[in-house]
Amino acid sequence: MKLPEHARSKSDKPLEVVRFSIRQDEDGWPPVSVEALWAESRGLDRLSIVSVPFFVAGVAPGDVVLTVWHEGERWASTVDLRGGHSVIRVGTFPEERGETWAVDKLNEFENMGLTCESSGPPFWLVAVDIPAGADIASIKRHLESGEKVGLWEYEEACVGGEWQDA
């Protein structure tokens, strides 16, 4: 698993991989049943998420999760502490747009001071990490206006009260 450039330990601790089980809906979405994220140790069986999830719902960078070991792999069991970030997924239909679109969206959101990752083919999702204190109202307006004119669709993967109040 390749470590994204922004997913670095803030304390020089080695990063670990934690896996999340994902429930798929009747249409098979999301297209994976497991997602692995980078995380930093916070002590016995606790990890702080550092990468932006594409498919896991209810988890954001900075969240601390409790983990269990199963067959030599670390699995998240529950969120123990919220880190104050939100995650939004932005996507389009891959046959209409592709890599250029995803790179443009990454740049667009990063120019707003946000951290993003692109899933690449075949889905071309952009996972957007929105830190606490960001201009949520402006970000939300931007997302809604792009959706209204058909540039993308977005979903709230993990949002808190700050997002809901904007």
C-alpha positions in Angstrom: 0.0 0.0 0.0 1.6 3.3 -1.1 1.7 6.1 1.5 0.2 9.4 0.2 2.5 12.4 0.4 0.4 14.1 3.0 -0.1 11.0 5.2 2.9 11.3 7.4 3.3 10.8 11.1 3.3 14.1 13.0 5.5 12.6 15.7 7.9 10.5 13.7 6.3 7.3 14.9 6.1 4.6 12.2 2.8 4.3 10.5 0.7 1.2 10.5 -2.1 -0.2 8.3 -5.5 -0.6 9.8 -8.3 -2.4 7.9 -12.0 -1.6 7.9 -14.8 -3.9 7.0 -17.3 -2.2 4.7 -20.9 -3.2 4.2 -22.0 -3.1 0.5 -25.5 -2.2 -0.5 -27.7 -4.3 -2.7 -26.1 -2.8 -5.8 -22.6 -3.8 -4.6 -21.6 -0.2 -3.6 -19.0 0.5 -2.5 -17.0 -1.7 -4.8 -14.8 -3.0 -2.0 -15.6 -4.9 1.2 -12.4 -3.9 2.9 -10.4 -0.6 3.0 -6.9 -0.2 4.4 -5.9 3.2 5.9 -2.6 4.5 7.3 -2.6 5.3 11.0 -0.3 6.2 13.8 -0.1 4.4 17.1 -1.8 6.0 20.1 -1.0 3.3 22.5 -2.4 -0.2 23.2 -4.8 -1.1 20.4 -5.5 2.5 19.5 -4.6 4.1 16.2 -5.0 7.7 14.8 -6.1 7.8 11.2 -3.8 9.8 8.9 -5.0 9.0 5.4 -8.3 10.1 3.8 -10.7 7.2 3.3 -12.4 6.6 0.0 -15.1 4.1 1.0 -15.2 3.8 4.8 -18.1 5.8 6.2 -17.9 7.6 9.6 -14.1 7.9 9.8 -11.9 10.9 9.1 -8.2 11.8 9.5 -7.4 12.5 13.1 -10.0 10.0 14.4 -8.7 7.5 16.9 -10.0 3.9 16.4 -9.8 0.9 18.7 -8.4 -2.1 16.9 -8.2 -5.9 17.2 -5.7 -8.3 15.6 -7.0 -11.0 13.3 -4.8 -13.4 11.4 -1.8 -11.1 11.6 -3.7 -8.0 10.5 -5.0 -5.0 12.4 -8.7 -4.3 12.1 -10.7 -1.3 13.3 -13.5 -2.1 15.7 -14.9 1.3 16.6 -14.1 5.0 16.7 -12.9 5.9 20.1 -12.3 9.6 19.7 -13.2 12.1 16.9 -10.5 14.3 15.5 -12.7 17.1 14.3 -12.2 16.5 10.5 -14.9 15.8 7.9 -14.6 13.8 4.7 -16.5 14.4 1.5 -16.4 12.2 -1.5 -16.6 13.8 -4.9 -17.2 11.7 -8.0 -18.2 11.6 -11.6 -19.1 9.1 -14.1 -15.8 7.6 -15.4 -16.9 7.3 -19.0 -17.5 11.0 -19.1 -14.4 12.2 -17.3 -11.2 10.5 -16.1 -7.7 11.2 -14.9 -7.5 14.8 -16.1 -10.8 15.6 -14.3 -9.6 13.9 -11.1 -6.3 15.8 -11.1 -8.1 19.1 -11.8 -10.4 18.5 -8.8 -7.5 17.5 -6.6 -5.8 20.8 -7.5 -9.0 22.8 -7.1 -9.7 21.5 -3.6 -6.0 21.7 -2.5 -6.0 25.3 -3.6 -8.8 25.8 -1.1 -6.4 24.5 1.6 -7.9 21.0 1.8 -6.1 17.6 1.6 -7.3 15.3 -1.1 -6.7 11.9 -2.5 -7.8 10.4 -5.8 -8.8 6.7 -6.1 -7.9 6.4 -9.7 -9.6 4.2 -12.2 -12.2 2.9 -12.6 -14.1 5.2 -10.1 -12.2 8.5 -10.1 -13.3 9.5 -6.7 -11.7 12.4 -4.9 -11.8 12.0 -1.1 -11.6 15.5 0.5 -10.4 15.9 4.1 -11.8 19.0 5.7 -10.1 20.0 8.9 -11.7 21.6 11.9 -11.8 25.4 11.4 -12.0 25.3 7.6 -14.5 27.6 5.9 -17.2 25.0 5.8 -19.9 27.3 4.4 -17.7 28.2 1.4 -16.7 24.6 0.8 -20.3 23.5 0.9 -21.4 26.2 -1.5 -18.7 25.1 -3.9 -19.7 21.5 -3.7 -23.4 22.3 -4.1 -22.8 24.6 -7.1 -20.7 22.0 -8.9 -23.3 19.3 -8.3 -26.1 21.6 -9.5 -24.4 22.2 -12.9 -23.5 18.5 -13.3 -19.7 18.7 -12.7 -19.9 16.1 -10.0 -21.9 14.4 -7.3 -20.7 14.4 -3.7 -21.6 12.6 -0.6 -20.9 13.2 3.1 -18.8 10.3 4.2 -18.0 11.7 7.7 -19.3 15.0 8.9 -19.8 16.7 12.2 -22.0 19.4 13.6 -19.9 22.2 12.1 -20.7 20.8 8.6 -24.4 20.4 9.4 -24.7 23.9 10.8 -23.2 25.6 7.7 
